[in-house]
């Protein structure tokens, strides 16, 4: 599949610069908020920190829209927005399926974790077939946003700051060493799981945006 020919050069580094700065700022604000004991609604300090209003998780689908608009304006729209959406949905199904399999306590078999990991990995990669320019942009943004979090988690776990960046999950072994703990709840999730989340959700919202923007361009001349 080939994408629309580029009418103007666009740098991924330049495209993700502002979103990356915004993500870093929110990460630092959240860290300060948790250390200062601010409202749990905005700064959830429990393990995983899910549902916290202040956080960068919400930014992946939002910036997916932003990147899609910028890429489309520069002539890097997908050859088929419909196919891009389809690949993104398929990726989402695979990623959710992998996560569900990994945490299914009543369903076990040899190599279950490996199968779950490969399924989630496939889900993260599939969207590239629908819109490679958006995929590459989201991949770059994902690491730009998540590497600072991994660094924060390193120091938080080392210093036991009592934030969601270092609080252990309920079933996590309390006697695990620092490096084992960091790689399991810090480095690997940030460098793999959350990157996959960014790729899939950003590709889905971005592809839908491209489809809507494409229709708008088609209808507009007829109305003029």
TORPA-4810 file (N, C-alpha, C, O; in nm, 3 decimals):
<nodes>
NODE_1_0.084_-0.119_0.000_0.000_0.000_0.000_0.088_0.124_0.000_0.182_0.134_0.079_X
NODE_2_0.059_0.218_-0.087_0.133_0.342_-0.092_0.046_0.455_-0.045_-0.075_0.455_-0.066_X
NODE_3_0.108_0.553_0.018_0.034_0.667_0.068_0.041_0.781_-0.030_0.120_0.779_-0.125_X
NODE_4_-0.043_0.882_-0.008_-0.046_0.998_-0.094_0.092_1.062_-0.099_0.156_1.077_0.005_X
NODE_5_0.139_1.099_-0.218_0.270_1.159_-0.233_0.281_1.288_-0.153_0.187_1.367_-0.148_X
NODE_6_0.396_1.309_-0.091_0.416_1.427_-0.007_0.435_1.552_-0.092_0.515_1.553_-0.185_X
NODE_7_0.360_1.657_-0.060_0.372_1.783_-0.129_0.476_1.873_-0.062_0.529_1.964_-0.124_X
NODE_8_0.504_1.848_0.062_0.602_1.928_0.135_0.671_1.841_0.238_0.611_1.749_0.294_X
NODE_9_0.797_1.871_0.263_0.874_1.792_0.358_0.824_1.819_0.499_0.794_1.933_0.534_X
NODE_10_0.815_1.715_0.578_0.773_1.731_0.718_0.860_1.642_0.804_0.874_1.523_0.779_X
NODE_11_0.918_1.702_0.905_1.009_1.631_0.994_0.932_1.573_1.111_0.854_1.643_1.176_X
NODE_12_0.953_1.445_1.138_0.887_1.382_1.252_0.931_1.449_1.382_0.850_1.470_1.473_X
NODE_13_1.061_1.483_1.390_1.112_1.547_1.511_1.040_1.680_1.536_1.005_1.712_1.649_X
NODE_14_1.019_1.754_1.431_0.950_1.883_1.445_0.803_1.862_1.477_0.743_1.938_1.554_X
NODE_15_0.745_1.759_1.418_0.602_1.732_1.437_0.571_1.692_1.580_0.465_1.727_1.633_X
NODE_16_0.661_1.618_1.643_0.634_1.569_1.778_0.691_1.659_1.887_0.674_1.632_2.006_X
NODE_17_0.760_1.767_1.848_0.828_1.852_1.947_0.732_1.908_2.052_0.751_1.886_2.171_X
NODE_18_0.629_1.979_2.009_0.535_2.040_2.103_0.458_1.935_2.183_0.448_1.948_2.305_X
NODE_19_0.404_1.829_2.117_0.337_1.724_2.195_0.429_1.660_2.299_0.384_1.625_2.408_X
NODE_20_0.556_1.644_2.266_0.651_1.585_2.362_0.675_1.676_2.480_0.685_1.630_2.594_X
NODE_21_0.684_1.807_2.454_0.703_1.904_2.562_0.579_1.906_2.653_0.592_1.911_2.775_X
NODE_22_0.461_1.902_2.592_0.337_1.899_2.670_0.333_1.774_2.758_0.296_1.782_2.875_X
NODE_23_0.370_1.661_2.701_0.370_1.534_2.776_0.468_1.539_2.892_0.436_1.493_3.002_X
NODE_24_0.586_1.595_2.869_0.685_1.607_2.976_0.635_1.699_3.087_0.652_1.669_3.205_X
NODE_25_0.572_1.809_3.048_0.520_1.903_3.147_0.413_1.837_3.234_0.411_1.856_3.356_X
NODE_26_0.324_1.759_3.172_0.219_1.692_3.248_0.278_1.585_3.339_0.232_1.567_3.452_X
NODE_27_0.379_1.515_3.292_0.447_1.415_3.375_0.506_1.480_3.500_0.491_1.428_3.610_X
NODE_28_0.571_1.593_3.483_0.633_1.662_3.596_0.527_1.720_3.691_0.543_1.716_3.813_X
NODE_29_0.419_1.774_3.633_0.310_1.827_3.717_0.248_1.716_3.799_0.218_1.733_3.917_X
NODE_30_0.228_1.600_3.734_0.170_1.487_3.807_0.262_1.441_3.919_0.216_1.410_4.029_X
NODE_31_0.391_1.436_3.893_0.486_1.394_3.995_0.480_1.488_4.115_0.476_1.444_4.230_X
NODE_32_0.481_1.617_4.088_0.474_1.716_4.197_0.343_1.702_4.273_0.341_1.706_4.396_X
NODE_33_0.233_1.685_4.200_0.103_1.672_4.263_0.094_1.551_4.354_0.035_1.559_4.462_X
NODE_34_0.152_1.439_4.312_0.149_1.319_4.395_0.241_1.333_4.516_0.206_1.289_4.626_X
NODE_35_0.356_1.394_4.496_0.449_1.413_4.608_0.391_1.509_4.712_0.418_1.496_4.832_X
NODE_36_0.311_1.605_4.665_0.252_1.703_4.755_0.118_1.657_4.814_0.060_1.725_4.898_X
NODE_37_0.070_1.542_4.769_-0.054_1.489_4.822_-0.178_1.562_4.774_-0.276_1.572_4.848_X
NODE_38_-0.175_1.611_4.653_-0.291_1.681_4.598_-0.404_1.582_4.569_-0.384_1.461_4.583_X
NODE_39_-0.520_1.631_4.530_-0.641_1.552_4.512_-0.618_1.421_4.436_-0.555_1.420_4.330_X
NODE_40_-0.668_1.310_4.493_-0.654_1.178_4.431_-0.730_1.170_4.297_-0.695_1.090_4.210_X
NODE_41_-0.831_1.253_4.282_-0.907_1.253_4.156_-0.817_1.297_4.041_-0.824_1.241_3.931_X
NODE_42_-0.735_1.395_4.067_-0.646_1.447_3.963_-0.509_1.379_3.966_-0.442_1.371_3.863_X
NODE_43_-0.468_1.332_4.081_-0.335_1.273_4.096_-0.346_1.140_4.172_-0.316_1.133_4.291_X
NODE_44_-0.387_1.038_4.101_-0.407_0.906_4.162_-0.272_0.843_4.195_-0.190_0.820_4.105_X
NODE_45_-0.249_0.815_4.323_-0.120_0.761_4.366_-0.120_0.609_4.382_-0.019_0.552_4.422_X
NODE_46_-0.231_0.543_4.352_-0.236_0.397_4.366_-0.157_0.330_4.256_-0.121_0.394_4.156_X
NODE_47_-0.128_0.202_4.273_-0.048_0.128_4.175_-0.110_0.137_4.035_-0.228_0.109_4.017_X
NODE_48_-0.030_0.178_3.939_-0.078_0.194_3.803_-0.132_0.332_3.775_-0.120_0.382_3.663_X
NODE_49_-0.190_0.395_3.875_-0.240_0.531_3.860_-0.354_0.547_3.762_-0.374_0.655_3.706_X
NODE_50_-0.430_0.439_3.740_-0.534_0.442_3.638_-0.646_0.539_3.674_-0.684_0.552_3.791_X
NODE_51_-0.698_0.607_3.573_-0.811_0.697_3.591_-0.774_0.835_3.638_-0.862_0.920_3.653_X
NODE_52_-0.647_0.861_3.663_-0.605_0.994_3.706_-0.630_1.095_3.594_-0.591_1.072_3.479_X
NODE_53_-0.694_1.206_3.628_-0.724_1.307_3.526_-0.595_1.370_3.473_-0.582_1.394_3.353_X
NODE_54_-0.502_1.397_3.563_-0.373_1.450_3.521_-0.282_1.333_3.487_-0.239_1.259_3.575_X
NODE_55_-0.253_1.316_3.360_-0.170_1.204_3.314_-0.156_1.210_3.163_-0.231_1.281_3.096_X
NODE_56_-0.060_1.137_3.110_-0.034_1.144_2.966_-0.102_1.032_2.887_-0.093_1.028_2.764_X
NODE_57_-0.171_0.942_2.957_-0.239_0.833_2.886_-0.342_0.887_2.788_-0.354_0.837_2.676_X
NODE_58_-0.416_0.990_2.830_-0.521_1.047_2.746_-0.465_1.114_2.620_-0.539_1.135_2.524_X
NODE_59_-0.337_1.148_2.622_-0.281_1.227_2.512_-0.260_1.146_2.384_-0.260_1.202_2.274_X
NODE_60_-0.243_1.014_2.396_-0.215_0.932_2.277_-0.326_0.945_2.171_-0.295_0.976_2.056_X
NODE_61_-0.453_0.922_2.206_-0.557_0.938_2.105_-0.576_1.082_2.060_-0.611_1.107_1.945_X
NODE_62_-0.552_1.177_2.151_-0.566_1.318_2.114_-0.459_1.359_2.014_-0.488_1.423_1.913_X
NODE_63_-0.336_1.323_2.042_-0.228_1.357_1.949_-0.235_1.273_1.821_-0.178_1.312_1.719_X
NODE_64_-0.304_1.159_1.827_-0.328_1.084_1.705_-0.406_1.169_1.606_-0.378_1.168_1.486_X
NODE_65_-0.505_1.243_1.657_-0.584_1.335_1.574_-0.495_1.447_1.521_-0.498_1.479_1.403_X
NODE_66_-0.416_1.504_1.610_-0.326_1.615_1.572_-0.227_1.573_1.463_-0.210_1.643_1.363_X
NODE_67_-0.162_1.458_1.484_-0.065_1.411_1.386_-0.131_1.380_1.252_-0.075_1.408_1.146_X
NODE_68_-0.251_1.324_1.258_-0.323_1.290_1.135_-0.352_1.414_1.053_-0.335_1.414_0.931_X
NODE_69_-0.396_1.520_1.119_-0.426_1.645_1.049_-0.300_1.704_0.987_-0.300_1.748_0.872_X
NODE_70_-0.193_1.706_1.064_-0.068_1.763_1.014_-0.011_1.682_0.897_0.035_1.739_0.799_X
NODE_71_-0.017_1.551_0.909_0.034_1.466_0.801_-0.051_1.480_0.675_0.002_1.486_0.564_X
NODE_72_-0.181_1.486_0.693_-0.271_1.500_0.578_-0.249_1.633_0.508_-0.251_1.641_0.385_X
NODE_73_-0.228_1.738_0.585_-0.205_1.870_0.528_-0.075_1.877_0.451_-0.060_1.957_0.358_X
NODE_74_0.021_1.792_0.489_0.151_1.792_0.420_0.155_1.693_0.305_0.260_1.672_0.244_X
NODE_75_0.041_1.631_0.275_0.036_1.535_0.165_0.071_1.393_0.203_0.098_1.311_0.116_X
NODE_76_0.071_1.363_0.334_0.106_1.228_0.379_-0.017_1.154_0.431_-0.007_1.074_0.523_X
NODE_77_-0.132_1.182_0.371_-0.255_1.112_0.410_-0.246_0.965_0.368_-0.170_0.932_0.277_X
NODE_78_-0.324_0.877_0.431_-0.321_0.736_0.391_-0.384_0.717_0.254_-0.471_0.794_0.214_X
NODE_79_-0.340_0.615_0.182_-0.398_0.587_0.050_-0.546_0.555_0.065_-0.625_0.588_-0.023_X
NODE_80_-0.583_0.490_0.174_-0.723_0.457_0.202_-0.748_0.473_0.351_-0.697_0.395_0.432_X
NODE_81_-0.826_0.574_0.389_-0.858_0.595_0.530_-0.937_0.477_0.586_-0.922_0.440_0.702_X
NODE_82_-1.023_0.419_0.501_-1.102_0.305_0.545_-1.014_0.188_0.584_-1.037_0.124_0.687_X
NODE_83_-0.912_0.159_0.502_-0.821_0.049_0.535_-0.737_0.083_0.658_-0.707_-0.004_0.739_X
NODE_84_-0.701_0.209_0.671_-0.623_0.250_0.788_-0.704_0.228_0.916_-0.651_0.183_1.017_X
NODE_85_-0.833_0.259_0.910_-0.920_0.236_1.025_-0.931_0.087_1.054_-0.925_0.044_1.169_X
NODE_86_-0.948_0.008_0.948_-0.964_-0.136_0.964_-0.841_-0.199_1.028_-0.853_-0.282_1.118_X
NODE_87_-0.723_-0.160_0.983_-0.600_-0.213_1.041_-0.585_-0.169_1.187_-0.538_-0.246_1.271_X
NODE_88_-0.627_-0.046_1.217_-0.618_0.003_1.354_-0.712_-0.075_1.446_-0.676_-0.109_1.558_X
NODE_89_-0.833_-0.102_1.397_-0.930_-0.179_1.476_-0.877_-0.321_1.499_-0.888_-0.375_1.609_X
NODE_90_-0.821_-0.380_1.394_-0.764_-0.515_1.408_-0.650_-0.514_1.509_-0.638_-0.606_1.590_X
NODE_91_-0.567_-0.411_1.504_-0.459_-0.399_1.601_-0.511_-0.386_1.742_-0.456_-0.445_1.835_X
NODE_92_-0.619_-0.309_1.759_-0.679_-0.292_1.891_-0.734_-0.425_1.944_-0.716_-0.457_2.061_X
NODE_93_-0.800_-0.500_1.858_-0.856_-0.629_1.897_-0.744_-0.724_1.942_-0.757_-0.793_2.044_X
NODE_94_-0.634_-0.727_1.867_-0.522_-0.815_1.901_-0.458_-0.772_2.033_-0.424_-0.857_2.116_X
NODE_95_-0.441_-0.642_2.052_-0.377_-0.593_2.174_-0.464_-0.623_2.296_-0.413_-0.668_2.399_X
NODE_96_-0.594_-0.597_2.286_-0.685_-0.625_2.397_-0.691_-0.775_2.423_-0.695_-0.819_2.538_X
NODE_97_-0.691_-0.854_2.314_-0.693_-0.999_2.329_-0.569_-1.050_2.400_-0.577_-1.140_2.483_X
NODE_98_-0.454_-0.994_2.366_-0.330_-1.033_2.432_-0.331_-1.000_2.579_-0.287_-1.079_2.662_X
NODE_99_-0.381_-0.879_2.612_-0.388_-0.838_2.752_-0.486_-0.926_2.831_-0.458_-0.965_2.944_X
NODE_100_-0.600_-0.956_2.768_-0.701_-1.040_2.834_-0.646_-1.180_2.860_-0.670_-1.239_2.965_X
NODE_101_-0.573_-1.233_2.762_-0.514_-1.365_2.778_-0.410_-1.367_2.889_-0.404_-1.462_2.967_X
NODE_102_-0.329_-1.263_2.895_-0.223_-1.257_2.996_-0.279_-1.256_3.138_-0.219_-1.314_3.229_X
NODE_103_-0.395_-1.190_3.156_-0.450_-1.176_3.291_-0.563_-1.275_3.320_-0.625_-1.269_3.427_X
NODE_104_-0.590_-1.366_3.228_-0.696_-1.465_3.250_-0.648_-1.571_3.348_-0.564_-1.654_3.314_X
NODE_105_-0.701_-1.569_3.469_-0.655_-1.661_3.573_-0.713_-1.802_3.555_-0.651_-1.900_3.597_X
NODE_106_-0.829_-1.812_3.493_-0.893_-1.943_3.477_-0.859_-2.010_3.345_-0.916_-2.114_3.311_X
NODE_107_-0.767_-1.951_3.271_-0.731_-2.007_3.141_-0.579_-2.010_3.132_-0.515_-1.907_3.116_X
NODE_108_-0.523_-2.130_3.145_-0.378_-2.142_3.150_-0.331_-2.256_3.062_-0.397_-2.359_3.051_X
NODE_109_-0.215_-2.237_3.000_-0.153_-2.341_2.918_-0.005_-2.307_2.902_0.033_-2.192_2.921_X
NODE_110_0.079_-2.404_2.867_0.222_-2.377_2.852_0.247_-2.270_2.746_0.193_-2.277_2.635_X
NODE_111_0.328_-2.172_2.779_0.360_-2.066_2.684_0.254_-1.958_2.673_0.256_-1.878_2.580_X
NODE_112_0.162_-1.955_2.768_0.053_-1.857_2.764_0.104_-1.713_2.760_0.055_-1.632_2.682_X
NODE_113_0.201_-1.682_2.844_0.254_-1.546_2.851_0.319_-1.506_2.719_0.305_-1.392_2.674_X
NODE_114_0.390_-1.601_2.657_0.456_-1.573_2.530_0.353_-1.546_2.421_0.368_-1.453_2.342_X
NODE_115_0.248_-1.628_2.417_0.142_-1.610_2.317_0.074_-1.475_2.337_0.047_-1.404_2.241_X
NODE_116_0.046_-1.441_2.463_-0.019_-1.314_2.493_0.068_-1.196_2.450_0.019_-1.098_2.395_X
NODE_117_0.199_-1.209_2.476_0.292_-1.103_2.438_0.299_-1.087_2.286_0.296_-0.975_2.235_X
NODE_118_0.308_-1.198_2.214_0.315_-1.193_2.069_0.187_-1.137_2.007_0.191_-1.066_1.907_X
NODE_119_0.074_-1.170_2.069_-0.054_-1.120_2.020_-0.062_-0.968_2.039_-0.105_-0.896_1.949_X
NODE_120_-0.020_-0.921_2.155_-0.019_-0.777_2.180_0.081_-0.706_2.091_0.055_-0.595_2.043_X
NODE_121_0.196_-0.769_2.068_0.298_-0.710_1.981_0.247_-0.698_1.838_0.269_-0.597_1.771_X
NODE_122_0.179_-0.803_1.792_0.120_-0.799_1.657_0.018_-0.686_1.647_0.011_-0.616_1.546_X
NODE_123_-0.062_-0.670_1.754_-0.161_-0.563_1.754_-0.098_-0.426_1.742_-0.153_-0.337_1.677_X
NODE_124_0.018_-0.408_1.804_0.087_-0.279_1.798_0.145_-0.251_1.660_0.152_-0.136_1.617_X
NODE_125_0.186_-0.357_1.590_0.253_-0.342_1.460_0.154_-0.333_1.344_0.183_-0.266_1.244_X
NODE_126_0.041_-0.399_1.355_-0.056_-0.406_1.244_-0.092_-0.270_1.185_-0.100_-0.260_1.062_X
NODE_127_-0.115_-0.164_1.265_-0.156_-0.035_1.207_-0.059_0.023_1.105_-0.098_0.107_1.024_X
NODE_128_0.068_-0.020_1.107_0.164_0.034_1.010_0.123_0.003_0.867_0.158_0.076_0.775_X
NODE_129_0.050_-0.106_0.849_0.006_-0.144_0.714_-0.100_-0.048_0.660_-0.119_-0.038_0.538_X
NODE_130_-0.169_0.021_0.751_-0.273_0.113_0.706_-0.224_0.254_0.682_-0.270_0.321_0.590_X
NODE_131_-0.128_0.299_0.765_-0.078_0.436_0.751_0.059_0.443_0.816_0.072_0.471_0.935_X
NODE_132_0.162_0.417_0.737_0.298_0.407_0.791_0.349_0.540_0.844_0.422_0.542_0.944_X
NODE_133_0.314_0.651_0.780_0.363_0.782_0.825_0.310_0.814_0.965_0.385_0.865_1.049_X
NODE_134_0.184_0.786_0.990_0.127_0.809_1.122_0.189_0.714_1.223_0.218_0.754_1.336_X
NODE_135_0.208_0.590_1.185_0.268_0.489_1.273_0.407_0.534_1.319_0.438_0.527_1.438_X
NODE_136_0.490_0.580_1.225_0.626_0.623_1.259_0.624_0.745_1.350_0.706_0.758_1.441_X
NODE_137_0.530_0.835_1.324_0.519_0.955_1.407_0.476_0.920_1.549_0.532_0.972_1.645_X
NODE_138_0.378_0.832_1.561_0.331_0.789_1.693_0.439_0.712_1.767_0.451_0.724_1.889_X
NODE_139_0.517_0.633_1.695_0.626_0.556_1.758_0.729_0.652_1.817_0.773_0.634_1.930_X
NODE_140_0.766_0.754_1.740_0.863_0.853_1.787_0.807_0.930_1.906_0.877_0.952_2.005_X
NODE_141_0.681_0.972_1.895_0.619_1.045_2.007_0.607_0.957_2.131_0.632_1.002_2.243_X
NODE_142_0.570_0.831_2.110_0.554_0.739_2.222_0.681_0.729_2.306_0.675_0.736_2.429_X
NODE_143_0.794_0.713_2.241_0.920_0.702_2.315_0.960_0.837_2.375_1.016_0.842_2.484_X
NODE_144_0.933_0.946_2.303_0.965_1.078_2.356_0.885_1.107_2.482_0.933_1.175_2.573_X
NODE_145_0.761_1.055_2.488_0.676_1.077_2.605_0.706_0.979_2.718_0.696_1.015_2.835_X
NODE_146_0.742_0.856_2.683_0.756_0.751_2.785_0.896_0.736_2.844_0.910_0.688_2.956_X
NODE_147_0.999_0.775_2.771_1.134_0.767_2.827_1.148_0.853_2.953_1.207_0.807_3.051_X
NODE_148_1.096_0.977_2.953_1.102_1.055_3.078_1.029_0.986_3.194_1.073_0.994_3.308_X
NODE_149_0.917_0.919_3.165_0.843_0.848_3.270_0.928_0.734_3.325_0.932_0.712_3.446_X
NODE_150_0.996_0.662_3.236_1.082_0.553_3.279_1.194_0.604_3.369_1.233_0.537_3.464_X
NODE_151_1.246_0.722_3.337_1.352_0.783_3.419_1.297_0.822_3.556_1.361_0.797_3.658_X
NODE_152_1.179_0.884_3.558_1.116_0.922_3.684_1.092_0.798_3.770_1.117_0.800_3.891_X
NODE_153_1.045_0.689_3.708_1.016_0.567_3.782_1.143_0.507_3.840_1.139_0.447_3.948_X
NODE_154_1.253_0.521_3.772_1.380_0.471_3.823_1.411_0.533_3.960_1.441_0.463_4.056_X
NODE_155_1.403_0.665_3.966_1.435_0.735_4.091_1.325_0.717_4.195_1.353_0.711_4.315_X
NODE_156_1.198_0.709_4.148_1.087_0.691_4.242_1.095_0.556_4.312_1.075_0.547_4.433_X
NODE_157_1.123_0.452_4.235_1.135_0.317_4.293_1.257_0.309_4.384_1.251_0.249_4.491_X
NODE_158_1.366_0.371_4.342_1.488_0.371_4.423_1.465_0.444_4.556_1.513_0.401_4.661_X
NODE_159_1.391_0.556_4.549_1.371_0.635_4.670_1.242_0.607_4.744_1.217_0.665_4.850_X
NODE_160_1.158_0.517_4.688_1.029_0.483_4.750_0.951_0.611_4.785_0.925_0.641_4.902_X
NODE_161_0.915_0.683_4.681_0.851_0.814_4.698_0.704_0.805_4.737_0.647_0.904_4.782_X
NODE_162_0.642_0.690_4.720_0.501_0.676_4.754_0.408_0.732_4.648_0.296_0.774_4.680_X
NODE_163_0.453_0.734_4.524_0.371_0.779_4.412_0.329_0.659_4.329_0.375_0.548_4.353_X
NODE_164_0.242_0.680_4.230_0.203_0.568_4.145_0.321_0.520_4.061_0.317_0.410_4.005_X
NODE_165_0.424_0.601_4.054_0.543_0.563_3.978_0.624_0.454_4.048_0.706_0.388_3.985_X
NODE_166_0.602_0.435_4.177_0.681_0.335_4.249_0.600_0.241_4.337_0.655_0.144_4.389_X
NODE_167_0.469_0.267_4.356_0.387_0.177_4.437_0.374_0.041_4.367_0.344_0.036_4.248_X
NODE_168_0.396_-0.068_4.440_0.394_-0.201_4.382_0.251_-0.252_4.365_0.165_-0.224_4.448_X
NODE_169_0.225_-0.327_4.257_0.094_-0.390_4.239_0.066_-0.486_4.355_0.160_-0.533_4.418_X
NODE_170_-0.061_-0.515_4.385_-0.097_-0.599_4.501_-0.028_-0.735_4.505_0.013_-0.779_4.613_X
NODE_171_-0.014_-0.802_4.390_0.042_-0.936_4.388_0.193_-0.939_4.363_0.251_-1.046_4.345_X
NODE_172_0.255_-0.822_4.360_0.398_-0.818_4.328_0.480_-0.862_4.449_0.453_-0.817_4.561_X
NODE_173_0.580_-0.950_4.428_0.661_-0.998_4.541_0.733_-0.883_4.612_0.805_-0.806_4.549_X
NODE_174_0.714_-0.875_4.740_0.772_-0.766_4.819_0.923_-0.779_4.833_0.992_-0.680_4.860_X
NODE_175_0.976_-0.901_4.814_1.119_-0.922_4.833_1.198_-0.912_4.702_1.316_-0.945_4.698_X
NODE_176_1.133_-0.867_4.595_1.205_-0.853_4.467_1.307_-0.741_4.480_1.281_-0.639_4.544_X
NODE_177_1.422_-0.760_4.420_1.527_-0.658_4.425_1.491_-0.536_4.342_1.393_-0.535_4.268_X
NODE_178_1.572_-0.432_4.357_1.545_-0.306_4.286_1.539_-0.324_4.135_1.443_-0.281_4.071_X
NODE_179_1.641_-0.388_4.078_1.647_-0.398_3.933_1.534_-0.484_3.878_1.477_-0.451_3.773_X
NODE_180_1.501_-0.591_3.946_1.390_-0.676_3.903_1.259_-0.597_3.908_1.177_-0.604_3.816_X
NODE_181_1.241_-0.522_4.016_1.120_-0.442_4.031_1.112_-0.335_3.923_1.007_-0.317_3.861_X
NODE_182_1.222_-0.266_3.901_1.222_-0.157_3.803_1.192_-0.208_3.662_1.111_-0.149_3.590_X
NODE_183_1.255_-0.318_3.623_1.233_-0.369_3.488_1.091_-0.422_3.469_1.035_-0.411_3.360_X
NODE_184_1.032_-0.478_3.575_0.899_-0.535_3.562_0.787_-0.432_3.567_0.690_-0.443_3.492_X
NODE_185_0.798_-0.333_3.654_0.689_-0.236_3.665_0.724_-0.099_3.608_0.637_-0.013_3.594_X
NODE_186_0.852_-0.080_3.574_0.894_0.049_3.520_0.937_0.044_3.375_0.864_0.088_3.287_X
NODE_187_1.054_-0.010_3.351_1.114_-0.005_3.218_1.031_-0.078_3.112_0.996_-0.018_3.010_X
NODE_188_1.001_-0.205_3.135_0.931_-0.283_3.033_0.791_-0.230_3.000_0.756_-0.218_2.883_X
NODE_189_0.709_-0.197_3.100_0.577_-0.142_3.067_0.586_-0.011_2.988_0.511_0.010_2.893_X
NODE_190_0.677_0.078_3.028_0.689_0.206_2.959_0.743_0.190_2.818_0.697_0.258_2.726_X
NODE_191_0.839_0.102_2.800_0.903_0.087_2.669_0.830_-0.007_2.574_0.859_-0.009_2.454_X
NODE_192_0.735_-0.087_2.627_0.664_-0.181_2.541_0.512_-0.163_2.547_0.449_-0.131_2.447_X
NODE_193_0.454_-0.183_2.665_0.309_-0.183_2.677_0.249_-0.047_2.642_0.155_-0.039_2.563_X
NODE_194_0.304_0.060_2.700_0.247_0.192_2.675_0.279_0.244_2.536_0.206_0.327_2.482_X
NODE_195_0.387_0.196_2.477_0.416_0.230_2.337_0.313_0.165_2.247_0.263_0.227_2.152_X
NODE_196_0.280_0.040_2.276_0.177_-0.031_2.199_0.043_0.041_2.212_-0.029_0.056_2.113_X
NODE_197_0.010_0.083_2.332_-0.115_0.157_2.354_-0.117_0.285_2.271_-0.218_0.318_2.209_X
NODE_198_-0.006_0.356_2.270_0.004_0.481_2.193_-0.014_0.455_2.044_-0.087_0.528_1.976_X
NODE_199_0.050_0.351_1.994_0.041_0.319_1.851_-0.101_0.283_1.809_-0.150_0.330_1.707_X
NODE_200_-0.166_0.200_1.889_-0.299_0.151_1.851_-0.405_0.259_1.865_-0.483_0.282_1.773_X
NODE_201_-0.409_0.326_1.981_-0.513_0.427_2.002_-0.491_0.549_1.913_-0.586_0.606_1.860_X
NODE_202_-0.364_0.589_1.899_-0.334_0.704_1.813_-0.364_0.675_1.667_-0.412_0.762_1.595_X
NODE_203_-0.335_0.553_1.623_-0.364_0.515_1.484_-0.514_0.513_1.458_-0.560_0.554_1.351_X
NODE_204_-0.590_0.466_1.557_-0.735_0.457_1.539_-0.798_0.596_1.529_-0.872_0.624_1.435_X
NODE_205_-0.768_0.683_1.625_-0.826_0.818_1.621_-0.773_0.897_1.502_-0.846_0.977_1.442_X
NODE_206_-0.646_0.875_1.469_-0.588_0.945_1.355_-0.649_0.902_1.223_-0.676_0.985_1.137_X
NODE_207_-0.672_0.774_1.208_-0.731_0.722_1.084_-0.875_0.769_1.067_-0.918_0.803_0.957_X
NODE_208_-0.949_0.771_1.178_-1.086_0.823_1.173_-1.085_0.970_1.135_-1.170_1.016_1.057_X
NODE_209_-0.989_1.044_1.189_-0.976_1.186_1.156_-0.947_1.205_1.008_-1.003_1.293_0.943_X
NODE_210_-0.858_1.121_0.953_-0.825_1.130_0.811_-0.947_1.101_0.724_-0.965_1.164_0.620_X
NODE_211_-1.029_1.007_0.767_-1.151_0.974_0.692_-1.248_1.092_0.692_-1.307_1.125_0.589_X
NODE_212_-1.264_1.154_0.809_-1.355_1.269_0.820_-1.301_1.388_0.741_-1.376_1.456_0.670_X
NODE_213_-1.171_1.413_0.754_-1.110_1.524_0.682_-1.118_1.503_0.532_-1.137_1.598_0.456_X
NODE_214_-1.103_1.377_0.488_-1.112_1.346_0.346_-1.250_1.375_0.291_-1.263_1.429_0.181_X
NODE_215_-1.354_1.339_0.367_-1.490_1.365_0.325_-1.518_1.514_0.319_-1.587_1.562_0.229_X
NODE_216_-1.462_1.588_0.416_-1.484_1.732_0.419_-1.423_1.798_0.295_-1.482_1.889_0.237_X
NODE_217_-1.307_1.750_0.254_-1.244_1.805_0.136_-1.323_1.773_0.010_-1.325_1.850_-0.087_X
NODE_218_-1.388_1.655_0.013_-1.466_1.615_-0.105_-1.594_1.695_-0.117_-1.634_1.733_-0.227_X
NODE_219_-1.657_1.721_-0.003_-1.786_1.790_-0.003_-1.769_1.941_-0.025_-1.853_2.003_-0.090_X
NODE_220_-1.662_1.998_0.026_-1.645_2.142_0.023_-1.648_2.202_-0.116_-1.718_2.302_-0.134_X
NODE_221_-1.575_2.149_-0.218_-1.580_2.209_-0.350_-1.720_2.207_-0.409_-1.757_2.300_-0.481_X
NODE_222_-1.798_2.103_-0.381_-1.931_2.092_-0.436_-2.023_2.198_-0.377_-2.119_2.242_-0.442_X
NODE_223_-1.993_2.240_-0.254_-2.078_2.338_-0.189_-2.039_2.480_-0.226_-2.115_2.573_-0.203_X
NODE_224_-1.918_2.497_-0.283_-1.868_2.630_-0.316_-1.942_2.688_-0.434_-1.914_2.800_-0.477_X
</nodes>
